[in-house]
Amino acid sequence: MSRNNSERLGARQAPDAPPAEQTSGGFSFTTPTEFVDLPTRGRFYPEGHPLHGQEQVEIRFMTAKDEDILSSKTLLKKGLAIERFLQNILIDKSVDINTLYIGDKNAILVASRITGYGAEYTTRTTCPACTTTADYKFDISGMNVYDGDDWDDYDIRVQGENFIVTVPTSKVEVEVRLLSSRDEQYLSKLTENKKKKGFPEAALTDQMKLLTVSVNGHSDQKSISTFVDAMPARDSMYLRKAYEKIIPNIDLKRPFSCSACGFEQEVTLPFTADFFWPKR
């Protein structure tokens, strides 16, 4: 398989872009736009989707009005602020943010944050070695794009827009699909509702049930749930790691150096409230 991981997260200003926003009266101003490289390169969107076969999507720079959206108490309470903001900055309004695959959404998130507040992202981070927690500055510019095709070490084959993963212990063929932003929101609400009702959390199995399309050709929900709940732990870990290899995404690992103990390692970028609500 191809392993083209040298592509970078796009942040190129659009040449001769049409006005994204213009005021009336004696003063007019056009908000700049840029193109963002999509990790999926439009490969998995169905025909008829605006991003089918599209390698980039155009967004406009964050504005003061967008900050109003991100700080709306109503939208924050409903958990809709980020989605509403992202929908607002897309130039092509036919693109439904809820249908974006998670890797593409992550790419747009990072690019839009850079247009608003720059590439320096400061947030509270805990050192994996000494557990000291302190403010740390991450550089979120120039992130690598992972194509989602480096999985020779796993028993995976493509089936249409989905993938078949044969797990090692039970030898079951598990058909999986890429999750979308809508799926991500569903899982978040499901976990929240379970907490409110006092039910035990099952984030891991809930996610696997949602991304699984079929098991040994059986696509009914009962068969899928039965297998996921009874799946040997080795198979579960294998499936999770294989799924990570399948997903086109931006590389969210960033260099980290602890000022307290000197520990150095790449860590997954922590998405905290400081990402879109930086301290002023």
N, C-alpha and C positions, 0 to 999 in steps of 0.2 A: 504494500500500500504506500501511497505518497506520504511523506512526512514534512510538508511545507509549514514549518513553525516559525519562519523568519518574518512573516507579515506582522505589521504593527497596527495597534488600534488607530483607526483613521481619525485625523483631526485637521483636515485640510479645508481651508476656506473655499467656498464655492466660487468659481470664476463666473463673472457676469450673472450672478444669481438674481432672480427676480426679487423685487422688494418683499421682505417677509412681513414688514409692518411699517405703516406710514401714517403720520399724524396729519390732520388737516389744519388749515389756517396759514399764518405767515411763515411757520417753521415746519420743515418736514425732516424725518430721519428714518433711514432704512436700517433695520436690525440685521447684522451680519449673519450669515449661515455657514454651515460646514457639512462635509460628507463624512459619515462614520462607516468604517468597514464592518460588515456583518460577519461574525464567525461562521455562520452557516453558509454564507455566500448564496443564500436563497435556495439552497438545494432541497430542503425538506418541506417547504411550503407547497400546498396543493395548487394545481392550476386554477387560475382565477383569483388567487391571493395577490394583492398588490406587490408583495415582495418575492413572488415566485421567480427564481432565476436572477434576482437582483443581488449584487455583491455589496452595495452600499445603500444607505438611507440618508436623506438630507434632514438636518435639524437646524433650528435657529438658536442663536445665543440666548442664554438665560436673561430675563429682564426683571425689572422691579415688580411687574405684575405677576410674574411667575413666583417671586418670593411671597407675594400675597397668597398664592395657592398653597405653597409649602408651609405657610404659617397659619392657615385657616384651621381654627379649632374644630369646626364641624367636620372637615375632611380628615383631619388627624384622628379624631375620635372614631370615625368610620373606617380608618385605615386606607383611605383613598387618595391621600395627598400626593404621593409619589406617582401613582398611575395617572392622576388628572394632570399633573405637571408634565409628564412625559408625553401624554396625548397632545398637550398644548404646544409643545415645541416641535412636533413632527410637521414638516412642510406638506407632505402628502396626507391629507386628512382622511383618505380612504383606508389608511392603515389603522387597524384596531389594535391598540397597545396590548389588549388582553390576549391576542393571538400570537404575539411574539414568542419565539422560543427563548428560554431563559438566558442562554449565552448572548443572543442578540440584544436582549434587554439590558444585560450587564454592560455591554459595550456602549450602549446609548447612555446609560446611567453615568458611567465614568466620563465620557466625552462631555456630557451636559454639565457635570459638576466642574470640569476644568474651565468651561466657558464662563461659568458663574463666579467661581471663587479661586481659580488657578489650580495648578498641579500639586501644590503643597497641602497635604491633608494631615492635620494634627489631631490625635485622639488618644484617650487613655488606653494603654496597652500593658498586658501582664506578661512578664518574661517567662518563657517556658521552663527555664532552668532554676532561677531563684525565686520566682513568683512575685518579684517586685512590680508594683503597678505605678506607672508614671506616664506623663504625656510624651508621645513620640511622633516625630514628623515623618510621614511617608511621601515619597514622590510617586504620583500616580500617572505620570506621563510615560509615553512610549511602551505601553504594555504589549507583550507578545500576544498574538492570536493563535490559538490551538485549533487545528482543523478538525479534530475528532476522528483521526484515522490512524493513530499509532496504537494498534491493539493486536499485534501479531502474537503476543504472549497469551492471548485469551481465545477461547473457542467461540468465535463470533462470525456470523455471516449476515449479509444484508438481505432483507426480504421487503421489496418495495420501498416504502418510506420508513419501515421499521427494521428491527434487528433481532436475530435469533441468537440467544446466548445459551449454550449447553453447559449446565452447572456440573461440577466434577463428581460429587458424591452420589446424588440420585440420578444423574444422567438425564434429567428432564430438560427438554427444550423450552426455554422461556422466551416468548416474543415480547419485546419491550418497545416503547415509543419515546420520543423526546417530549419532555414536559414543557408546557407553555406558561406564560405569566398568569393566565387564568387558573391553571392547575396549582401554581404556587400560592395564589391567594386562597384557593379552596382549602389547601392543606393547612394554611395558617389559621383560617377560621375554624376548621375542624378541631385543631389542637386547642384553640381558645374556648370553643364550646364545651369540650371535654373537661377542661379545667373548671369552668363555671358550674358544670353539673356534677363535679366530683368524680368523674370517671377516670380510670388510669390512662395516662398518656401512652400513645402507641405510634409516635411520629415515624419510626422506622418502617413498621409494617404498613402503615397507612400510605406512605409514599410508594412502597413497592407494589401495593395493590393497585394504585392509581397508574403507575407507569407500565404495568404488565397488561399486555393485550391478550395473550393466550398462554396456556401451559400444555405442551404436547398436543397442540391443535384445539384444545378446549377453551373457548372464549367466553363462556358464561361466568358471571361474577362469583357464583358459588364455588366453582372449580378453582378459580384464581385465589379466592380468599382461603380456601381449605389448604391449598399448596403453600401459600405464603406463611400462614400460621404454623404449619408443620415442617417447613423447610429446615434441613440441618443447618447449623450455624456456619459451617464451612461453605455451604452453597450460598447462604445469605451474604457472607463477606465477599465471595467471588463475584456474585451478581452485582453488588454495589460498586466494586472496583472496576468491573467490566463496563458498567454503565458510565462511570466517570470518564473512561477512555473513549466512549462513544460520543459524548456531548461536545459539539463545537463551542468554544468559549474563549474568553480572554483569560490569560494567565494571571490569577489574582494573588500569586505569591510575590511578596516584596521583601527586600533585604531588611533585616532587623539587627540592631546592635544594642545590647543592654548597657546602660551607663553605670549600673550598680555592680554587675559581676563580670562584664566584658563578654558575655555570651553572644555569639553571632550565628544567625541562621535565617533562612527565608521563612516567612510566616504568611499564612493566608490573610489577606487584607481584611481587617475588621470593619464591617459596615455598622458603625454606631450612629447615634443621633448627630454627631459632629459632621457627618458626611455632607448632608444638605442643610444642617443648622449649625455652622461653625461658630465657635465662641468669638465674640466681637470685642 
